[in-house]
Amino acid sequence: MGTQVVNKMLYRKLNYDPTALTPVSLVSNSPYVLAVHSIDGVEDLQGFIRYAKAHPGRLNFGSAGNGSSPHLGIELFKLSTQTDIVHIPFKSGAEAVNAAVGGQVNIVIDALPVIEPQAKAGRLKMLALAAAERSPVTPDLKTSAEQGLPQFQLGSWNALVAPPGTPAAQVEVLNKALARALKRPELVSRLAAMGIEPLPTGVAAYQQHIASETAKWAKVIQAAGTKLD
């Protein structure tokens, strides 16, 4: 999301051109989880929204820094719900999660493999999976879509790109190899155990994803006024 989509909106100058790279395929996605340390009376996403609306500016959230995926994820939440939540940037995602565990911040959002162990240990409460479908890792955790906020979807997704000018025939070879790999039962089960889902392969799916992500995050960045230089 950073290197392929949002960095070109956040920085006036990049030392690379993401549009010059040859798209190959999407690979995988790890959906994010919205979690809280402890907020009185908040047990689910709608309860959290009601609390945030009733207490504007009182809640805060930690992120891996300005312009990071967790930061923009909460900005998406704020835009979707018209709530006022204060951003506390940290140097890394690990620091933000630790701050939530310690109660220094109220809210954190990060990939499922990062948040789930903390929730399992009772250190955080997961409110929603920011996705359209539940994860087999947390089958009882409702999605944002199930809880009335389908536009709040965010994940740590990966894609395969090649150098500029890579011939289409070579891209096709890579795509066929990737498609075969992502159908291997041992790989599928290993990814599923970590809360990672394979994504549709092929150049067309990749290009459609980039277009939809660009449109989505452009609105969020504009609304938040986020710039990094």
ROSE-4610 file (N, C-alpha, C; in Angstrom, 1 decimal, always signed):
// ROSE-4610
residu = [M/M/M/G/G/G/T/T/T/Q/Q/Q/V/V/V/V/V/V/N/N/N/K/K/K/M/M/M/L/L/L/Y/Y/Y/R/R/R/K/K/K/L/L/L/N/N/N/Y/Y/Y/D/D/D/P/P/P/T/T/T/A/A/A/L/L/L/T/T/T/P/P/P/V/V/V/S/S/S/L/L/L/V/V/V/S/S/S/N/N/N/S/S/S/P/P/P/Y/Y/Y/V/V/V/L/L/L/A/A/A/V/V/V/H/H/H/S/S/S/I/I/I/D/D/D/G/G/G/V/V/V/E/E/E/D/D/D/L/L/L/Q/Q/Q/G/G/G/F/F/F/I/I/I/R/R/R/Y/Y/Y/A/A/A/K/K/K/A/A/A/H/H/H/P/P/P/G/G/G/R/R/R/L/L/L/N/N/N/F/F/F/G/G/G/S/S/S/A/A/A/G/G/G/N/N/N/G/G/G/S/S/S/S/S/S/P/P/P/H/H/H/L/L/L/G/G/G/I/I/I/E/E/E/L/L/L/F/F/F/K/K/K/L/L/L/S/S/S/T/T/T/Q/Q/Q/T/T/T/D/D/D/I/I/I/V/V/V/H/H/H/I/I/I/P/P/P/F/F/F/K/K/K/S/S/S/G/G/G/A/A/A/E/E/E/A/A/A/V/V/V/N/N/N/A/A/A/A/A/A/V/V/V/G/G/G/G/G/G/Q/Q/Q/V/V/V/N/N/N/I/I/I/V/V/V/I/I/I/D/D/D/A/A/A/L/L/L/P/P/P/V/V/V/I/I/I/E/E/E/P/P/P/Q/Q/Q/A/A/A/K/K/K/A/A/A/G/G/G/R/R/R/L/L/L/K/K/K/M/M/M/L/L/L/A/A/A/L/L/L/A/A/A/A/A/A/A/A/A/E/E/E/R/R/R/S/S/S/P/P/P/V/V/V/T/T/T/P/P/P/D/D/D/L/L/L/K/K/K/T/T/T/S/S/S/A/A/A/E/E/E/Q/Q/Q/G/G/G/L/L/L/P/P/P/Q/Q/Q/F/F/F/Q/Q/Q/L/L/L/G/G/G/S/S/S/W/W/W/N/N/N/A/A/A/L/L/L/V/V/V/A/A/A/P/P/P/P/P/P/G/G/G/T/T/T/P/P/P/A/A/A/A/A/A/Q/Q/Q/V/V/V/E/E/E/V/V/V/L/L/L/N/N/N/K/K/K/A/A/A/L/L/L/A/A/A/R/R/R/A/A/A/L/L/L/K/K/K/R/R/R/P/P/P/E/E/E/L/L/L/V/V/V/S/S/S/R/R/R/L/L/L/A/A/A/A/A/A/M/M/M/G/G/G/I/I/I/E/E/E/P/P/P/L/L/L/P/P/P/T/T/T/G/G/G/V/V/V/A/A/A/A/A/A/Y/Y/Y/Q/Q/Q/Q/Q/Q/H/H/H/I/I/I/A/A/A/S/S/S/E/E/E/T/T/T/A/A/A/K/K/K/W/W/W/A/A/A/K/K/K/V/V/V/I/I/I/Q/Q/Q/A/A/A/A/A/A/G/G/G/T/T/T/K/K/K/L/L/L/D/D/D]
num = [1/1/1/2/2/2/3/3/3/4/4/4/5/5/5/6/6/6/7/7/7/8/8/8/9/9/9/10/10/10/11/11/11/12/12/12/13/13/13/14/14/14/15/15/15/16/16/16/17/17/17/18/18/18/19/19/19/20/20/20/21/21/21/22/22/22/23/23/23/24/24/24/25/25/25/26/26/26/27/27/27/28/28/28/29/29/29/30/30/30/31/31/31/32/32/32/33/33/33/34/34/34/35/35/35/36/36/36/37/37/37/38/38/38/39/39/39/40/40/40/41/41/41/42/42/42/43/43/43/44/44/44/45/45/45/46/46/46/47/47/47/48/48/48/49/49/49/50/50/50/51/51/51/52/52/52/53/53/53/54/54/54/55/55/55/56/56/56/57/57/57/58/58/58/59/59/59/60/60/60/61/61/61/62/62/62/63/63/63/64/64/64/65/65/65/66/66/66/67/67/67/68/68/68/69/69/69/70/70/70/71/71/71/72/72/72/73/73/73/74/74/74/75/75/75/76/76/76/77/77/77/78/78/78/79/79/79/80/80/80/81/81/81/82/82/82/83/83/83/84/84/84/85/85/85/86/86/86/87/87/87/88/88/88/89/89/89/90/90/90/91/91/91/92/92/92/93/93/93/94/94/94/95/95/95/96/96/96/97/97/97/98/98/98/99/99/99/100/100/100/101/101/101/102/102/102/103/103/103/104/104/104/105/105/105/106/106/106/107/107/107/108/108/108/109/109/109/110/110/110/111/111/111/112/112/112/113/113/113/114/114/114/115/115/115/116/116/116/117/117/117/118/118/118/119/119/119/120/120/120/121/121/121/122/122/122/123/123/123/124/124/124/125/125/125/126/126/126/127/127/127/128/128/128/129/129/129/130/130/130/131/131/131/132/132/132/133/133/133/134/134/134/135/135/135/136/136/136/137/137/137/138/138/138/139/139/139/140/140/140/141/141/141/142/142/142/143/143/143/144/144/144/145/145/145/146/146/146/147/147/147/148/148/148/149/149/149/150/150/150/151/151/151/152/152/152/153/153/153/154/154/154/155/155/155/156/156/156/157/157/157/158/158/158/159/159/159/160/160/160/161/161/161/162/162/162/163/163/163/164/164/164/165/165/165/166/166/166/167/167/167/168/168/168/169/169/169/170/170/170/171/171/171/172/172/172/173/173/173/174/174/174/175/175/175/176/176/176/177/177/177/178/178/178/179/179/179/180/180/180/181/181/181/182/182/182/183/183/183/184/184/184/185/185/185/186/186/186/187/187/187/188/188/188/189/189/189/190/190/190/191/191/191/192/192/192/193/193/193/194/194/194/195/195/195/196/196/196/197/197/197/198/198/198/199/199/199/200/200/200/201/201/201/202/202/202/203/203/203/204/204/204/205/205/205/206/206/206/207/207/207/208/208/208/209/209/209/210/210/210/211/211/211/212/212/212/213/213/213/214/214/214/215/215/215/216/216/216/217/217/217/218/218/218/219/219/219/220/220/220/221/221/221/222/222/222/223/223/223/224/224/224/225/225/225/226/226/226/227/227/227/228/228/228/229/229/229]
x = [+0.8/+0.0/+0.9/+1.9/+2.8/+3.6/+4.4/+5.3/+4.5/+3.4/+2.6/+1.5/+1.0/-0.2/+0.0/+0.2/+0.0/+1.2/+2.4/+3.7/+3.6/+3.1/+3.1/+2.1/+1.2/+0.3/+0.8/+1.7/+2.2/+3.5/+4.3/+5.6/+5.5/+6.1/+6.2/+7.2/+8.2/+9.3/+9.6/+9.6/+10.0/+11.3/+12.1/+13.3/+13.0/+11.8/+11.4/+10.0/+9.7/+8.4/+7.6/+6.6/+5.8/+5.1/+4.7/+4.0/+5.0/+6.3/+7.3/+7.5/+7.2/+7.5/+6.4/+6.8/+6.0/+5.1/+3.8/+2.9/+2.9/+3.0/+2.9/+1.7/+1.5/+0.4/+0.3/-1.0/-1.2/-0.7/-0.4/+0.1/-0.8/-0.8/-1.5/-2.0/-2.8/-3.3/-3.5/-3.1/-3.3/-4.2/-5.5/-6.4/-6.1/-6.4/-6.1/-7.2/-6.8/-7.8/-7.8/-9.0/-9.1/-9.3/-8.4/-8.4/-8.3/-8.7/-8.6/-8.0/-7.5/-6.9/-8.1/-8.8/-10.0/-10.8/-12.0/-12.9/-14.2/-14.6/-15.8/-17.1/-17.7/-18.9/-18.8/-17.6/-17.4/-17.0/-17.9/-17.8/-17.7/-18.1/-18.1/-17.9/-17.9/-17.6/-18.6/-19.9/-20.9/-20.9/-20.6/-20.4/-19.3/-18.2/-17.0/-17.4/-18.1/-18.5/-19.3/-20.3/-21.1/-20.3/-19.4/-18.5/-17.7/-17.1/-16.3/-17.1/-18.3/-19.1/-19.5/-19.7/-20.1/-19.0/-17.7/-16.5/-15.5/-15.9/-15.0/-13.7/-12.6/-11.2/-10.7/-11.5/-11.0/-10.2/-10.5/-9.8/-8.6/-7.6/-6.4/-6.0/-5.2/-4.8/-3.3/-2.6/-1.2/-1.0/+0.1/+0.4/+1.9/+2.3/+3.7/+4.3/+3.5/+4.0/+3.1/+3.3/+2.5/+2.6/+1.4/+1.4/+1.5/+1.7/+1.7/+0.4/+0.3/-1.0/-1.9/-1.4/-2.3/-2.8/-1.9/-2.4/-3.5/-3.3/-4.3/-5.6/-5.4/-6.5/-7.5/-6.9/-7.8/-8.4/-7.6/-8.2/-9.3/-9.3/-10.4/-11.6/-11.3/-12.4/-13.0/-12.2/-12.7/-13.6/-13.1/-13.8/-15.2/-15.1/-16.3/-17.4/-16.9/-17.8/-18.0/-17.3/-17.3/-17.1/-16.0/-15.5/-14.2/-13.9/-12.7/-11.8/-10.8/-9.9/-8.4/-7.7/-6.4/-5.3/-4.4/-3.4/-2.1/-1.5/-0.2/+0.8/+1.6/+2.6/+3.8/+4.1/+5.3/+6.3/+7.5/+8.5/+8.3/+7.5/+7.2/+5.9/+5.4/+4.1/+4.2/+5.4/+5.6/+5.5/+6.0/+5.9/+4.4/+3.7/+2.3/+1.5/+1.7/+1.0/+1.4/+2.6/+3.1/+2.4/+2.3/+1.6/+0.2/-0.5/-1.9/-2.0/-1.1/-1.0/-0.8/+0.0/+0.3/-0.7/-1.7/-2.7/-2.3/-1.2/-0.8/-1.6/-2.1/-3.1/-4.3/-5.4/-6.7/-6.9/-6.4/-6.7/-5.5/-5.5/-4.5/-5.1/-4.5/-4.9/-3.7/-3.6/-2.5/-2.9/-2.0/-2.3/-2.7/-3.6/-4.1/-3.0/-1.9/-0.9/-0.2/-0.3/+0.3/-0.6/-1.9/-2.9/-3.4/-3.6/-4.3/-3.6/-2.2/-1.6/-1.8/-1.8/-2.1/-3.5/-4.4/-5.8/-6.0/-5.3/-5.4/-4.9/-3.9/-3.3/-4.1/-5.2/-6.0/-5.5/-4.5/-3.9/-4.7/-5.4/-6.1/-7.5/-8.5/-9.8/-10.0/-10.2/-10.4/-11.9/-12.1/-13.5/-14.0/-13.1/-13.5/-12.3/-12.6/-11.6/-12.0/-11.1/-11.4/-11.4/-12.4/-12.5/-13.9/-14.1/-15.5/-15.8/-14.8/-15.1/-14.2/-14.7/-14.0/-12.8/-11.9/-10.6/-10.8/-10.2/-10.2/-9.4/-8.5/-7.7/-8.5/-9.5/-10.4/-11.8/-12.4/-13.7/-14.8/-14.6/-15.7/-15.6/-14.6/-14.4/-15.2/-16.2/-17.0/-16.2/-16.5/-15.9/-16.5/-15.8/-16.4/-17.7/-17.7/-18.8/-20.0/-19.8/-20.9/-21.5/-20.6/-21.0/-21.4/-21.8/-22.4/-21.4/-20.1/-19.2/-18.4/-19.0/-18.3/-17.2/-17.3/-16.2/-14.9/-15.0/-13.8/-13.1/-12.2/-11.5/-10.0/-9.1/-7.7/-6.9/-5.8/-5.0/-3.5/-2.6/-1.3/-1.1/-1.2/-1.2/+0.1/+0.4/+1.7/+1.4/+2.4/+2.3/+3.6/+3.6/+4.9/+5.0/+6.1/+6.4/+7.7/+8.0/+9.2/+9.8/+11.1/+11.7/+10.9/+11.1/+10.5/+10.9/+9.9/+10.2/+10.3/+9.9/+9.9/+9.0/+9.4/+8.5/+7.3/+6.2/+4.9/+5.1/+5.9/+6.1/+6.7/+7.6/+8.3/+7.3/+6.5/+5.5/+4.5/+4.2/+3.2/+3.9/+5.2/+5.8/+5.8/+6.1/+6.0/+4.6/+3.6/+2.2/+1.8/+2.2/+1.8/+2.5/+3.7/+4.5/+3.8/+3.5/+2.8/+1.5/+0.7/-0.6/-0.5/+0.5/+0.7/+1.1/+2.0/+2.4/+1.3/+0.4/-0.6/-1.8/-1.7/-2.6/-2.1/-0.8/-0.2/-0.9/-1.4/-2.2/-1.3/+0.0/+0.8/+1.1/+1.1/+1.3/+0.0/-1.1/-2.4/-2.7/-2.4/-2.6/-1.7/-0.4/+0.5/+0.1/-0.3/-0.8/-2.0/-3.0/-4.2/-3.9/-3.0/-2.6/-2.1/-1.6/-1.0/-2.0/-3.2/-4.2/-3.9/-3.2/-2.9/-3.7/-4.3/-5.2/-4.5/-4.5/-4.0/-5.0/-4.4/-5.2/-5.3/-6.3/-6.3/-5.1/-4.6/-3.4/-3.7/-2.6/-2.7/-2.6/-2.2/-1.9/-3.2/-4.3/-5.6/-6.0/-6.0/-6.4/-5.6/-4.3/-3.3/-3.7/-3.9/-4.2/-5.5/-6.5/-7.8/-7.6/-6.8/-6.6/-5.9/-4.9/-4.2/-5.1/-6.0/-6.9/-7.9/-8.4/-9.4/-8.7/-7.5/-6.8/-6.4/-6.0/-5.6/-6.8/-8.0/-9.2/-9.6/-9.5/-9.9/-9.0/-7.7/-6.8/-6.6/-6.8/-6.8/-7.8/-9.0/-10.0/-9.6/-9.0/-8.6/-7.5/-6.5/-5.3/-5.8/-6.6/-7.1/-7.9/-8.8/-9.6/-8.7/-7.7/-6.8/-5.8/-5.5/-4.5/-3.1/-2.8/-1.5/-0.6/+0.6/+1.7/+3.0/+4.0/+5.2/+6.4/+6.3/+7.4/+6.8]
y = [-1.2/+0.0/+1.3/+1.2/+2.4/+2.6/+1.7/+1.9/+2.0/+1.3/+1.3/+2.3/+2.8/+3.6/+5.0/+4.9/+6.2/+7.1/+6.5/+7.3/+8.4/+8.1/+9.1/+10.2/+10.0/+11.1/+11.8/+11.2/+11.8/+12.6/+12.2/+12.9/+13.7/+14.8/+15.6/+15.0/+14.4/+13.7/+12.3/+11.3/+10.0/+9.6/+8.8/+8.4/+7.2/+6.9/+5.8/+6.2/+5.6/+5.8/+4.5/+4.4/+3.2/+2.8/+3.8/+3.5/+3.0/+3.1/+2.6/+1.1/+0.6/-0.8/-1.7/-2.8/-3.7/-4.5/-4.4/-5.2/-6.6/-7.5/-8.9/-9.5/-9.4/-9.9/-9.5/-9.5/-9.5/-10.9/-10.9/-12.1/-12.5/-11.6/-12.0/-10.8/-11.0/-9.9/-10.4/-9.6/-9.9/-8.8/-9.1/-8.0/-7.4/-6.2/-5.5/-5.7/-5.5/-5.7/-4.4/-3.9/-2.7/-3.2/-2.8/-3.3/-2.1/-2.4/-1.3/-2.0/-1.1/-1.6/-1.8/-0.8/-0.9/+0.4/+0.3/+1.5/+1.0/+1.7/+1.3/+1.2/+0.0/-0.2/-0.5/-0.6/-0.8/-2.3/-3.0/-4.4/-4.8/-3.9/-4.1/-2.8/-2.9/-1.8/-0.7/-1.0/+0.0/+0.7/-0.1/+0.5/+1.5/+1.1/+2.0/+3.3/+3.2/+4.3/+5.3/+4.7/+5.5/+6.2/+5.5/+6.1/+7.3/+7.0/+8.0/+9.3/+9.1/+10.2/+11.0/+10.3/+11.0/+11.6/+11.3/+11.8/+12.3/+13.3/+13.8/+14.3/+13.9/+14.3/+13.7/+12.8/+12.2/+10.9/+10.2/+8.9/+9.2/+8.4/+8.5/+7.1/+7.1/+5.9/+6.0/+4.9/+4.8/+4.2/+4.7/+4.2/+4.1/+3.5/+3.4/+4.7/+5.8/+7.1/+7.7/+9.0/+9.7/+9.0/+8.8/+8.2/+6.7/+6.1/+4.6/+4.0/+2.7/+2.1/+2.1/+1.9/+2.0/+3.5/+4.5/+5.8/+6.1/+5.7/+6.0/+5.1/+4.0/+3.1/+3.8/+4.4/+5.1/+6.3/+7.0/+8.2/+7.7/+6.5/+6.0/+5.8/+5.2/+5.0/+6.3/+7.3/+8.6/+9.3/+9.1/+9.7/+9.0/+7.7/+6.8/+7.0/+7.4/+7.5/+8.9/+9.9/+11.3/+11.4/+10.8/+10.8/+11.6/+12.0/+12.8/+12.0/+11.4/+10.6/+11.1/+11.3/+12.0/+10.9/+11.3/+10.5/+10.7/+9.5/+9.5/+8.7/+9.4/+8.6/+8.0/+6.8/+6.2/+5.9/+5.4/+5.1/+3.8/+3.0/+1.7/+1.1/+0.2/-0.5/-1.2/-1.8/-2.6/-1.6/-0.4/+0.5/+1.0/+1.1/+1.5/+0.4/-0.8/-1.9/-2.1/-1.9/-2.0/-0.8/+0.3/+1.5/+1.1/+0.5/+0.1/-1.0/-1.9/-3.0/-2.4/-1.4/-0.7/+0.3/+0.6/+1.6/+3.0/+3.3/+4.6/+5.2/+4.4/+4.8/+3.9/+4.4/+3.7/+2.7/+3.0/+2.2/+1.9/+0.8/+0.4/-0.4/-0.3/-1.2/-1.7/-3.0/-3.6/-5.0/-5.6/-6.9/-8.0/-8.8/-9.9/-10.7/-11.1/-11.9/-11.1/-9.7/-8.9/-8.7/-8.5/-8.2/-9.4/-10.5/-11.7/-12.3/-12.4/-12.9/-12.1/-10.8/-9.9/-10.0/-10.2/-10.4/-11.8/-12.8/-14.1/-14.1/-13.3/-13.2/-12.2/-11.6/-10.8/-9.4/-9.0/-7.6/-6.6/-7.0/-6.2/-6.8/-6.0/-6.5/-6.2/-7.2/-7.0/-6.6/-5.6/-5.1/-5.5/-5.5/-5.9/-6.2/-7.1/-7.4/-6.5/-5.7/-4.7/-5.3/-6.1/-7.0/-7.3/-7.9/-8.3/-9.7/-10.6/-11.9/-12.2/-13.1/-13.5/-14.3/-14.3/-15.1/-16.4/-17.5/-18.8/-18.8/-17.8/-17.7/-17.1/-16.3/-15.7/-15.8/-17.0/-17.2/-16.5/-16.2/-15.5/-14.0/-13.5/-12.0/-11.5/-10.7/-10.1/-9.1/-9.1/-8.1/-6.7/-5.8/-4.4/-4.4/-5.2/-5.3/-5.8/-6.9/-7.4/-6.5/-5.5/-4.6/-3.2/-3.2/-2.0/-1.0/-1.3/-0.4/-1.1/-1.4/-2.2/-1.4/+0.0/+0.7/+0.8/+0.3/+0.3/-1.1/-1.1/-2.3/-1.9/-2.7/-2.4/-3.6/-3.8/-4.9/-4.7/-5.5/-5.4/-6.4/-5.8/-6.6/-6.6/-7.6/-7.8/-8.0/-7.6/-7.8/-8.0/-8.6/-8.9/-7.9/-7.2/-6.4/-6.7/-6.3/-6.6/-5.2/-5.2/-4.0/-3.4/-2.1/-1.5/-2.2/-2.4/-2.9/-4.4/-5.1/-6.6/-7.1/-8.0/-8.5/-9.2/-9.1/-9.7/-11.2/-11.9/-13.3/-13.7/-12.9/-13.2/-13.0/-12.0/-11.7/-12.9/-13.4/-14.6/-15.8/-16.0/-17.1/-17.0/-15.8/-15.5/-15.7/-15.3/-15.4/-16.9/-17.7/-19.1/-19.8/-19.4/-20.0/-19.6/-18.3/-17.9/-18.5/-18.6/-19.2/-20.7/-21.4/-22.8/-22.8/-21.9/-21.9/-21.7/-20.7/-20.3/-21.3/-22.4/-23.5/-24.7/-24.6/-25.8/-25.8/-27.0/-27.1/-26.7/-27.1/-26.8/-25.3/-24.6/-23.1/-22.5/-22.9/-22.3/-22.5/-23.7/-23.9/-23.1/-23.0/-22.2/-20.7/-20.2/-18.8/-18.6/-19.5/-19.4/-19.4/-20.2/-20.3/-19.0/-18.1/-16.8/-15.7/-16.1/-15.0/-14.3/-15.0/-14.4/-15.1/-14.3/-14.9/-14.7/-15.7/-15.5/-14.5/-13.7/-12.8/-13.3/-12.8/-13.2/-12.9/-13.8/-13.5/-12.9/-12.4/-11.9/-10.3/-9.9/-8.4/-7.6/-8.1/-7.4/-7.2/-8.2/-8.1/-7.1/-7.1/-6.2/-4.8/-4.5/-3.1/-2.6/-3.5/-3.1/-2.8/-3.5/-3.3/-1.9/-1.7/-0.4/+0.8/+0.6/+1.7/+2.0/+0.9/+1.1/+1.6/+1.1/+1.6/+3.0/+3.4/+4.8/+5.7/+5.4/+6.2/+6.3/+5.2/+5.1/+5.9/+5.8/+6.5/+7.9/+8.3/+9.7/+10.5/+10.0/+10.7/+10.8/+9.7/+9.7/+10.7/+10.7/+11.6/+13.0/+13.3/+14.7/+15.1/+14.3/+14.6/+14.8/+14.0/+14.1/+15.2/+15.6/+16.7/+16.2/+14.9/+14.3/+14.5/+15.1/+15.3/+15.0/+14.4/+14.0/+14.8/+15.9/+16.8/+18.1]
z = [+0.0/+0.0/+0.0/+0.8/+0.9/-0.4/-0.8/-2.0/-3.3/-3.4/-4.7/-4.8/-3.7/-3.7/-3.0/-1.7/-0.9/-0.9/-1.1/-1.1/-2.1/-3.3/-4.4/-4.0/-3.1/-2.7/-1.5/-0.7/+0.5/+0.3/-0.7/-0.9/-2.2/-2.2/-3.5/-4.4/-3.9/-4.7/-4.1/-5.0/-4.6/-5.4/-4.8/-5.6/-6.5/-6.7/-7.6/-8.2/-9.3/-9.9/-9.9/-9.0/-8.9/-10.2/-11.0/-12.2/-13.3/-13.1/-14.1/-13.9/-12.8/-12.5/-13.3/-13.7/-14.5/-13.5/-13.5/-12.6/-13.0/-12.0/-12.2/-11.6/-10.3/-9.7/-8.2/-7.7/-6.3/-5.7/-4.4/-3.8/-2.6/-1.6/-0.4/+0.4/+1.4/+2.2/+3.6/+4.6/+6.0/+6.5/+6.8/+7.2/+8.6/+8.7/+10.0/+11.0/+12.3/+13.4/+14.2/+14.4/+15.3/+16.7/+17.6/+19.0/+20.0/+21.2/+22.2/+23.5/+24.3/+25.6/+26.6/+26.9/+27.7/+27.7/+27.2/+27.2/+27.8/+28.8/+29.6/+28.7/+28.8/+28.0/+26.6/+26.1/+24.6/+24.4/+23.7/+23.5/+22.0/+21.1/+19.7/+18.9/+17.6/+16.8/+16.9/+16.9/+17.0/+18.4/+19.4/+20.7/+20.8/+20.1/+20.0/+19.3/+18.2/+17.4/+18.2/+19.0/+19.8/+20.9/+21.5/+22.5/+21.9/+20.8/+20.1/+19.8/+19.3/+19.0/+20.2/+21.3/+22.5/+23.3/+22.9/+23.6/+22.5/+21.7/+20.7/+21.2/+20.6/+21.0/+22.3/+22.9/+24.2/+23.9/+22.9/+22.6/+21.7/+21.9/+21.0/+20.5/+19.4/+18.8/+18.5/+18.6/+18.2/+16.9/+16.2/+14.8/+14.7/+13.5/+13.2/+12.7/+12.7/+12.3/+11.2/+11.0/+10.0/+8.6/+8.0/+6.7/+6.6/+7.8/+7.8/+7.6/+7.3/+7.1/+8.3/+9.5/+10.7/+10.9/+10.6/+10.7/+9.7/+8.5/+7.4/+7.7/+8.3/+8.6/+9.6/+10.6/+11.6/+11.0/+10.1/+9.4/+8.5/+7.9/+7.1/+8.1/+9.2/+10.2/+10.6/+10.9/+11.3/+10.2/+9.0/+7.9/+7.7/+7.8/+7.6/+8.7/+9.9/+11.1/+11.6/+11.0/+11.4/+12.9/+13.3/+14.7/+14.8/+16.0/+16.3/+17.3/+16.8/+17.6/+17.3/+18.4/+18.3/+17.9/+17.0/+16.5/+17.3/+17.8/+18.5/+17.7/+17.0/+16.1/+16.9/+16.6/+17.2/+16.1/+16.5/+15.5/+14.8/+15.3/+14.7/+15.1/+14.4/+14.8/+16.1/+16.3/+17.6/+18.8/+18.7/+19.8/+20.0/+18.9/+19.0/+19.7/+19.3/+19.9/+21.4/+21.7/+23.1/+24.0/+23.3/+24.0/+24.3/+23.4/+23.6/+24.7/+24.7/+25.7/+27.1/+27.1/+28.4/+28.8/+28.0/+28.3/+28.1/+27.4/+27.1/+25.9/+25.1/+24.1/+24.1/+23.7/+23.8/+22.7/+21.5/+20.3/+19.5/+18.8/+17.9/+16.8/+15.6/+14.5/+13.8/+13.6/+12.9/+12.3/+11.6/+11.0/+12.0/+11.6/+12.4/+13.2/+12.5/+13.2/+14.3/+14.3/+15.3/+16.5/+16.2/+17.3/+18.0/+17.2/+17.8/+19.0/+19.0/+20.2/+21.4/+21.3/+22.4/+22.9/+22.0/+22.4/+23.1/+22.6/+23.2/+24.6/+24.8/+26.2/+27.1/+26.6/+27.4/+27.5/+26.7/+26.8/+26.0/+24.9/+24.1/+23.8/+23.5/+23.1/+21.6/+20.8/+19.4/+19.1/+18.4/+18.1/+16.8/+15.8/+14.4/+13.5/+12.6/+11.5/+10.4/+10.0/+8.9/+7.5/+7.3/+6.1/+5.8/+4.7/+4.2/+4.8/+5.0/+5.5/+6.7/+7.5/+8.8/+8.4/+9.4/+9.2/+10.0/+9.4/+10.2/+11.5/+11.6/+12.8/+13.9/+13.6/+14.6/+14.2/+14.1/+13.5/+14.2/+15.5/+16.3/+16.2/+15.6/+15.5/+14.3/+14.5/+13.4/+12.6/+11.3/+10.4/+10.6/+10.0/+10.0/+9.1/+8.0/+7.2/+7.9/+8.7/+9.5/+10.6/+11.0/+12.0/+11.5/+10.2/+9.7/+9.2/+8.9/+8.4/+7.3/+6.2/+5.1/+4.4/+4.5/+3.8/+4.6/+5.9/+6.7/+6.5/+5.5/+5.2/+4.9/+5.5/+5.5/+5.7/+4.9/+5.1/+4.7/+5.1/+4.7/+3.5/+2.3/+1.1/+0.4/-0.3/-1.0/-2.5/-3.3/-4.7/-5.3/-6.5/-7.2/-8.4/-8.5/-9.6/-10.2/-11.5/-12.2/-12.6/-13.0/-13.5/-14.7/-14.9/-16.1/-17.4/-18.2/-19.6/-19.6/-18.5/-18.5/-19.6/-20.5/-21.5/-21.0/-21.7/-21.3/-21.1/-22.0/-21.9/-20.6/-20.1/-18.8/-17.6/-17.7/-16.7/-16.6/-17.8/-17.8/-17.1/-17.3/-16.7/-15.2/-14.7/-13.3/-12.7/-13.5/-13.0/-12.9/-13.9/-13.8/-12.7/-12.4/-11.3/-9.9/-9.8/-8.6/-8.4/-9.4/-9.3/-8.9/-9.4/-8.9/-7.5/-7.1/-5.7/-4.7/-5.1/-4.2/-4.1/-4.9/-4.8/-4.0/-3.7/-2.9/-1.5/-1.2/+0.1/+1.3/+1.3/+2.4/+2.6/+1.4/+1.5/+1.9/+1.4/+1.7/+3.2/+3.8/+5.2/+6.1/+5.6/+6.4/+6.4/+5.3/+5.3/+6.1/+6.0/+6.8/+8.3/+8.7/+10.1/+10.6/+9.8/+10.1/+9.9/+9.4/+9.1/+7.8/+6.9/+5.6/+4.5/+3.6/+2.6/+1.2/+0.3/-1.0/-1.8/-2.7/-3.5/-4.9/-5.7/-7.1/-7.9/-8.7/-9.4/-10.8/-11.4/-12.8/-12.8/-14.0/-14.2/-14.0/-14.6/-14.6/-13.1/-12.3/-10.9/-10.2/-10.4/-9.8/-10.2/-11.4/-11.9/-11.3/-11.3/-10.7/-9.2/-8.5/-7.1/-6.9/-7.7/-7.6/-7.8/-8.8/-9.1/-8.0/-7.4/-6.3/-5.1/-4.8/-3.6/-3.7/-4.9/-5.2/-4.9/-5.5/-5.3/-3.8/-3.1/-1.7/-0.8/-1.0/+0.0/-0.4/-1.6/-2.0/-1.2/-1.0/-0.3/+1.2/+1.7/+3.1/+3.4/+2.5/+2.7/+2.6/+1.6/+1.4/+2.7/+3.2/+4.4/+5.6/+5.7/+6.9/+6.8/+5.5/+5.3/+5.5/+5.3/+5.6/+4.5/+4.9/+3.9/+4.7/+4.0/+4.7/+4.2/+3.4/+3.1/+2.7]
